[in-house]
Amino acid sequence: MTHKPPKIVHIIIGLNVGGAELMLKRLVLNSQAKGEFKHEVVSLTDLGVIGADLKKAGIPVYTLNMKSVFSILQVYFSLNKLLMQLKPDVVQTWMYHADFIGGLAAKHVGVKNIIWGIRTTDVSQGASRLTVVLRNLCAKLSYQIPSKIICAAHAAKDLHEKIGYDAAKMVVIPNGFELDKLMATEDDRRLLRKELGFSDTDIVIGSVGRFNEVKNQKLFVEIAADLIKKNPHLKFMIVGRDNDESNQILMGWLQEYNLANSFRLLGQRSDIPKCLKVFDIFLLHSKTEGFPNVLGEAMAIGTIAVSTNVGDVSYLIEEKFIGTNKKEIEEIIVDIINNKIDIEKSKLRNKKIITNIYDMEKIVLNFESYYLGEH
């Protein structure tokens, strides 16, 4: 008799490009390839870019077309029906909406192993009131519904314990990186820099992340405005959804500081490793983060990274590259530009940390141990 692999059904609010969605994709594809588990994915809304990628790779993806808060009940009943058909051994939910709706539906149909996922730290900044309400509801339900609550960051775990989540169920599994895919060559760097109109001697400071209040692109523009006064040769680059010339808010800031010619706005790209290779300095300027994926990617590529003090940044990069305010960040960048920091040594350290701790293979095994209920 052949052994039937356990079926894991993942539930997420949507499958457009974002940190959680990309992590789900990496986890599912890497785990499925080993043949020990069968993965299926449910989006509470639509298919999105990541959903299309998963389908192309042979992963079943179901969409429930949730349009607004008013369709939550309808989606809950549809999800109940779907889970009864799919008969999962494990339901893994990703983020508050899915934890709430997916958790209740999985419990209702009798799934024993329900794993919640917490990806964010401080939702009071830039999140909707509904998200805050859902988080507080989930805190109460955390004692009854999930078997485990997997947080992407230590900062997220600490904060959620403080607001009343069941601490006994909470564990941290950080994001993992597919190191074989995080590659970019000196040729890639040279060609893309040329295409963007950068010279070989230009110092390029860049960031990656969707345009959003909590990602705080405004801080990046303000830092650029200060730095360029003493370093007029500096160039800046922003990659990520809605960071393009059609974004009137972003263009307004650049015009206000007379920076339009010094910035390149690339919008959403599929070649993030090449973009990171173009940067001389990667800057993470968020107001809040859980585990910042892109910081780890910059480290893996070998680009020196500077960051605000958010989420699990201090688990990734050295203290000397973390600024608690605008002035400190500017001072760190100036020290790097003026060769006052041995960045080659830091680059080697960064690569070592990503390879030794955050390699995707290790992270997948960690998740799989919870699917088997080994803890």
N, C-alpha and C positions, 0 to 999 in steps of 0.2 A: 504493500500500500504506500502510495507516495505521500510525503509530508506536505500539508497545505500551509504555505507561509501565512503568518498573521497579517490581517488586513488593517492598515492604518488609514483612517479618513481624516484629512486635514480640513478645517473650516476656517475661512478668513473672510474679512468683509469685502475685499476686492483684490484684483490681481494686476493693477498697474505697477509701474516701476517704483520701488521704494525699498528701504532696508529690510523690512520683515518679509516682503514678497520675494526678494532676491534670495534671502536666507532659506525660505521655504523651498524655493526652486532647487537650490544647491543640495539641501538636505534630502529632498525627495529623489532627485536624479542619482545622487551618489549612493543612497541606500538601496533604491530599486535595482541598480546595476549589479548589486551583489546577489540578488535573488532570494534573500532570506526574509524579506518583508514585501508585501504588496501595498503600494500607496495609491490613494485616490484623493482628489481635491475638490472641495465645494467652495465656490465664491458666492457670498450672500448677494452680491450685485451682479457685475457682468464679467466677461471673459478677460479683458485687459491684455496687455502685451505679454505678461508672464504666463497667463492662462494659455495663450496661443502657443507659446514656447513649450509648455508642458504637454499640450495635446500632440504637438509635432513629435515630441519624444516618446509618445505612446502612453502617457499617463491619463487616465480618465479624469475629465474636469466637468463639473456640473455647475450651472449658474442658476441663481434663484431670483435675479432681477429686482432686488429691493430698491425702491426708488426714494423712499424717505422714511422718517420715523413712523409715519402712519401705516406703512406696510409691514411693520415688524411682526404683527400677529399672523398675517397671511404667510410671511416667510417662515415663521416658526412652525406652522402646520405643514408647509411644504417640506421643510427640513425633517420633521418627524417622519413623514411618509418616505422620504428618500433614505433616511437612515435605516428604516425598517426593511427596505429593499436591499440595501448594501450590506447589512449585517456586519458592521465593523467589530474587530477585537479591541481596537483602541481608537478613541477620538481625540485628536490633538487640535486645540483651538488657538488662534493667533490674534491677540489684542482684544480689548474690552468688548466690542460689539459681538465678536465671535465667541468670546468666553461666556458672555451672558446668554445669547440666543442658542449657540451651539452646545453649551454646557447643559442648559435646561432640556433641550431636545434629546441629547445623548442620555441624560439621566432618565428621562421619560421612557425611552425605548429600551432601557435596561443595560446600557453599556457600563461595564464595571471599571474599565481603566480610562478615565477622562483626564487629559493633561491640558491644563491652561497655559497660555503664553503671555508673558508681560514683556513688552518691548520698550516702553517709554519710562521716563523718570518723572518729570514735573509737568503734568497736563494742565496745570493752572495757567501756564503761559501759552497763549495762542490756540488752545483747544476750545471746542464748543461746550456750552453748558451741559448738553446731553452727554458728552464724553465724561465730564466730571461726575454727573449723576450716575452714569453706568459704572464708573470706577467704584463709587461708594456702595452701589448695590452689589457689585462683585465681591467687595470686601466682606459683606455679610454672608453672601452665598458660598464663599471660599471654604467655609467649615463643612458644608454639606455636599457640594458638587464634585470638585476635582479630587483626583487621587494625588496629583502632584501639580505644582505651579512652577513652571520653568521661566526664570527671568534671564534676559539677555545680558544683564549687567548687575554688578554688586550694588551700584547706586540705586537701581530700580528695586532690588530686593529690600534694601534698607528702608527706602521711602514707603514701600507698600506694607511692610511690617508695621511701620509707624501709624499708618492710617487704618490699621485693623485687619489686614489680611492674615490668614492662618499661617503663622510663621513656621509651624512644624512641617508644612507641606512645600515650603519654598526652597528651591535650589537654583544655582546659577550655572547656565551653560552659555558661554559667550558665542558670538558668531564665529564661523570657521571660514577659512579661505582656501580656494582651489589654487594652490601655488603654481601649478603647471599652466594655468590660464592667466595668471597675473604676470605677464611677461611683456616687455617692450624693449626694443633695441635702441642703440645710439642713432641708427639710421632712421628709425621711426621718429625719434625726437627731432632730428635734423629736418626731415621732410615736413613734419607738421608745423614746426616753427617757421619754416620758409613759407609754407602755405598761409600762415597767419600774419606774415609780414614782420616777424621778429628776426633780429640779427643774431649771429652766434654769440655776441658779447652782451646782449640784453639780459638783464636779470628779470625773470618772470615769476611773479607771485600769483598763485592760483587757488581756486576753491572749487569744490564739487558738491552739489546738493540742490534739491528743488527749491524754487523761489517760495519762501514762506517766512512768516514773522519770526518763528522760533529758530530758523536757520540763520536769520540776522544778516542778510547781505548788506544792510545799511551800515553795519559796523565795518564791514570790509571796505566799503566805499570811503567811509570816514578815515580809516587807517591809511588807505591809499592816498587820500588828499593830504594827510600830514607827511607821509613818507616822501612823497614826490617833491615836496618843497626843497628838501636837501639832496634828493637823489632823482633829478629830472629824467634820468635814463631808465628808470624802472618801468616795467610793463606788468599788466594785470589781466587775469583771465578767469571767467566764471563759466562753469559747465553745470548743466542740470536743467530739469524741466522748467520752462517759463523764464529762464534767464537768457532772453534774446531781445533783439531790438524792437520787437512789438510790445515789450513790457514797458508801459508808459511810466510806471512808478520808478522802476530801475533807471530808465533813461533820464527821468527827471533829476534823480540824484546825481548822475554822471554829469549832466549839463550844469547843475547847480555848482559843482566843484570844478567844472571845466576839465573833466577827465575822459570825455568820450573818445579821444584819440589814443589814450593810454590803455584802454580796456578792450578786450575781445570777449564778446558774449556768444557762447557756442550752443546754448540750449541743451536739449537732451541728446546724448551721444551713446553709441554702442561700443565705442573704443576708449573707454575710461583709462585703461592702463597706458595707452599712448598719450592721452591728455596729461596724466600724472607725470609721465616721463618728460613732457615739455616744461613742466614747472621746475624752477630752481628751489622754490620754497612752497610747500603746501600749507594753506592756512584753514583751520577749522574755526569758524567764528560763531558757532551756535550759542543760543541762550540756554538751551537744555538738550541733552542727548541721553540715550541709554548706553548702548555700546556702539560707537560710531564706526560703521563698516568702512567708510572711505578712508579713515585715518589708518586703519590696518592695511588697506590696499596701497596707500602711499608708502607706508613703511616697507611693504613687500617689494615694491617697485624700486626702492632705494632713493626716494625723494624725501628730503628732510622735512619734518612736519612741526608746525607751531600750532598751539591750540588755546582756546579759552578753557577754563577749569570746569568742565562739565562731564557728567556721567562717569564712565570708567576710563577716561583719558589717562589718569595717573597710573593705571595698570599697564598702559601701552607705552607712553613716551616718558622721557626723563623730565624731572621737575623744572630743569632750566629752560625747557621749551614750552612751559605752560604759563600763561599770563592770566591774572585775575581781573585785569581791566585793560582798557584801550592803551594807556600809557605803557604798561608792562609789555604788552604784545609788541608795540612799536619798538621798544628798547631791545627785545629779543631779536626781532628781524634786523635791526640796525647792526647788532653784534654779529649776526650771521653774515650780513653783507660785508662787514669790515673784517671778516675772518678772525673774530675774537673767540669763536667757539670751534673746537675740533669736530667738524660735522662728519668727516669720514669715519671716525671712531663711532659716532652715534648712529650712522647709517648701518654699519656692521652689526651693532647691538640690536637695532630695530629688526633687521632681517632675521637675526637669530631668534628673537622673541616670537615673531610670527611663525617661523618654521617649527620651533620647539613646542609652542603652546597652542597655537591657533590653526594648525593644519586641519583641513576639512575632514580628513580620514578619522582623526582622533575625536573630533566633535560629533561626527555621525555615530561612532561607537557609543559615545556617551548618551545620545538620544535613544539609541536602540536598547540600551540597558534599561531605560525607563519603560519602553514598550513591552519589554519582557517582565516588568515588575520586579527587577532584581534589587530594588532598594527598599 
